[in-house]
Amino acid sequence: MSDVRTPSGRDLPSVRVHPPGPRSAEMGVRLHEVESRNVTFVAEHWPVFWAEAVGANIVDVDGNVFVDLTSAFGVALLGHASPCVQAALRAGATLIHGMGDIHPPAPKLELLERLAAFSPWPDAKVILATGGSEAVEGALKTGALASGRPGVLAFEGAYHGLTAGSLSATPRAHFRAPFEDRLYGGVAFAPFPDPVRDATPDGADALDSVRSALISGAPNGDEIGTIIIEPVQARGGARIPPDGFMAELSKLAVAYDALIIADEIMTGMGRCGAPFASPSLGLEPDLVVVGKALGGGMPISACIAPARIMDAWPASDGEAIHTSTFLGHPLSCTAACAVLDTIQNDDIPSRASKLGETLLGGLRDRLDGVSGVGDVRGLGLLLGIEFVAGDGGPAHGRGARVAEAALSEGLILLPGGDHGHVLELTPPVTLTDEQVEHAVRTIGSVVERTQ
Ligand SMILES: Cc1ncc(COP(=O)(O)O)c(C=O)c1O
């Protein structure tokens, strides 16, 4: 590795050895020996082990330089090792751990105040957490307390996490099947309007299903008090609801006295061109959850709601009923405050919107007329290329095959959609024009040769 220079973050890919190179391959064998075998997929062609990450560039242990079009699961919106996060980590190094809900570290208070001010509500209150699923757990519990009804309405294609509560609201059978008996049965699933194949492109069928679930209750008979929805389905394949759908959903929630949780773990913090994606799509949530980009690479997430909702929790009598060891982790809180500063001072939402338009326009032009490309869509820096089979149905696994082939060309990409039929892009806002042009050209040629 000594002959490999740290990339600038703005570099184009440079593949020295076909990935995975010998060092990644050897580490894959070792990993297989010591990690539970369900966690990391290891095969002849996958994965590469990362050695460095800066801006949009990743260097693997074999010295290959990649351009990361995923922001590593949407986290590095400001780029990897963003200067603001690095400075925050240096400044915060004398307080690495605190006693979150007992003797709080000062940075926790600072972040709570910053998040409350960043939120859509003047009197917002916050529950901090470490990852997205954990923030969703907090929101679902808050929804049950505030509505007085435990049942939940979620959407087909949604991804809210894999902890027990969040998994109950995540419909994909692949994740649920082995644990079905342990999952809460009070979740009804409604269709999420499908941009490619819905008979009613305005989402009217989906709204009918929502209405009947709110009237008849969850499969186990529980009354539904909470609706949870991603403004744009992320892992579901960058599915953007049709105009008007979210506004109608919000009206239904009011009519049936249900609370809405907006899961903005992927869409929030500027990625979709606004601090939160909900308002621009007409969704009026009662609670919002954020994570991923919030910590700029440090693990932190939050559930935010106005006082009228959050005060459904009883006051603590000295023994909190919803907390954890790392709640309010000071180093993560310091990093998140720096990220919020950058999002606001550098107008990251507008930059994400402009860059997203350029990338979307480029991909649409390049992929126009290419066989099997059913749709190219995006909102800000959350984009998807959907592949269709000859019968118009999803082209199973083609997104995954394209992502795999793109790795050899120096692009890090991920598949999305319930059938791995979407290529998903959630790049950092630091992508240069040159990196965008290169990515569009490369994706075009990889898509053409990968069926
Ligand atoms: C919309 C959404 N909600 C929740 C989660 C779960 O977050 P985590 O993986 O941090 O638990 C994810 C993760 O991809 C997500 O995209």
The ligand as a Tripos MOL2 file, in Angstrom:
@<TRIPOS>MOLECULE
LIG
   16    16     1     0     0
SMALL
NO_CHARGES

@<TRIPOS>ATOM
      1 C1        -35.3400    4.4920    4.9850 C.3       1 LIG1
      2 C2        -34.5390    3.6870    5.9550 C.ar      1 LIG1
      3 N1        -35.0020    3.4860    7.1880 N.ar      1 LIG1
      4 C3        -34.3170    2.7680    8.0990 C.ar      1 LIG1
      5 C4        -33.1060    2.2060    7.7830 C.ar      1 LIG1
      6 C5        -32.3680    1.3900    8.8120 C.3       1 LIG1
      7 O1        -31.2270    2.0810    9.2060 O.3       1 LIG1
      8 P1        -29.9880    1.2900    9.8710 P.3       1 LIG1
      9 O2        -29.4570    0.3730    8.8350 O.co2     1 LIG1
     10 O3        -29.0330    2.4140   10.2160 O.co2     1 LIG1
     11 O4        -30.5160    0.5990   11.0750 O.co2     1 LIG1
     12 C6        -32.5840    2.3700    6.4940 C.ar      1 LIG1
     13 C7        -31.3100    1.7420    6.1110 C.2       1 LIG1
     14 O5        -30.9760    1.5740    4.9710 O.2       1 LIG1
     15 C8        -33.3190    3.1340    5.5510 C.ar      1 LIG1
     16 O6        -32.8830    3.3140    4.2930 O.3       1 LIG1
@<TRIPOS>BOND
     1     1     2 1
     2     2     3 ar
     3     2    15 ar
     4     3     4 ar
     5     4     5 ar
     6     5     6 1
     7     5    12 ar
     8     6     7 1
     9     7     8 1
    10     8     9 2
    11     8    10 1
    12     8    11 1
    13    12    13 1
    14    12    15 ar
    15    13    14 2
    16    15    16 1
@<TRIPOS>SUBSTRUCTURE
     1 LIG1         1 GROUP 0 **** ****
